[in-house]
Amino acid sequence: RGAELVGEVVQYEDTYRLCYIRGPEGILIGLAQELGQQTSR
């Protein structure tokens, strides 16, 4: 069993992309991805 998306992926202003997933055994996990310019190294 893998994780399932709960609801939808939303964007907060131009700063974060947020979502919740439900993993094995019913655990609920909130994920946030910071948005912005990526710099190459």
C-alpha positions, 0 to 999 in steps of 0.5 A: 500500500502506498500513500494517497493524496487527501483533497488537492494540491494548493498554492499559498501565494507565490511562496508554498505548494501544500498538500496532505497525504494519507499513508499506511495505517491511516497516518496523515502527513502534511507536505510543503514545497517552498517555491522560488528561483532555483540556483544552479551550482 
